[in-house]
Each structure stands twice: as C-alpha cells, then as structure tokens.
Amino acid sequence: MKTKKEILNSNNFQYHFNRDIYYNKQSKKIFSTEIIQDNTEDWLVDKIQEKNNTGSWQIYFNGGCTLDMKKELISELNSSS
C-alpha cells in the first residue's frame, strides 16, 4: 500500500505550506493535513476517487473551518496559478 503522501502526489495534489492543506484544482478537492492524518489510506483513496459533480470545491476538514475561511481559501486557490 502506498503512503498517504504517495497517494496524494500520484493524484496531483499540491501542498499549500501556509494553509497546511493538500489541494487539487482539477478535481476541486481540499484536504487538511489533520484529516489526512486521522484517517486511513483507504479512506483517502475513496475520497479522492469520489466523483465531484457539484462544480464547486469539496473540502475535507476535521472541523473548525468556518464558511468565511472556506470562501477565503477557495478565492485564494482560484486566483493562484
């Protein structure tokens, strides 16, 4: 089984140092490092492979991410290259 970091890297997730998250602009998914650490590799693979039919970002945090924080994070990722 691949490590969590290998799973993220092989699925084109990038690490955002200041936010302590992994994100993929193509799939529009964001994972906090806390939720990655607190779950299994199988859980991570399942969440990465889930279809995102919403057209908006899917954000996976353990909690503590307010609506304003989500908006700020999404705005930042959408405006970066």
GIWOUR-V911642 format. One record per residue. PHI is phi in degrees with one decimal (none if undefined). Layout:
BEGIN
phi: <PHI & PHI>
END
This chain:
BEGIN
phi: <none & -70.8 & -73.5 & -60.8 & -64.8 & -64.3 & -61.8 & -63.3 & -63.3 & -71.1 & -107.8 & 62.5 & -84.3 & -111.5 & -93.6 & -106.3 & -60.5 & -65.7 & -95.5 & 57.8 & -134.2 & -113.3 & -142.3 & -135.9 & -68.9 & -67.6 & -87.3 & 55.9 & -128.0 & -130.6 & -123.7 & -75.3 & -64.3 & -63.1 & -69.7 & -64.9 & -66.3 & -84.1 & -125.2 & -83.4 & -61.1 & -62.2 & -59.8 & -61.9 & -60.6 & -58.8 & -68.4 & -66.4 & -81.0 & -59.9 & -68.0 & -107.3 & -96.1 & -81.0 & 81.4 & -119.2 & -68.6 & -102.5 & -118.2 & -113.1 & -129.0 & -71.9 & 143.5 & 77.9 & -110.6 & -74.1 & -59.2 & -63.5 & -63.9 & -62.1 & -61.3 & -64.1 & -63.1 & -63.9 & -60.3 & -63.2 & -69.1 & -67.3 & -90.3 & -85.6 & -92.4>
END
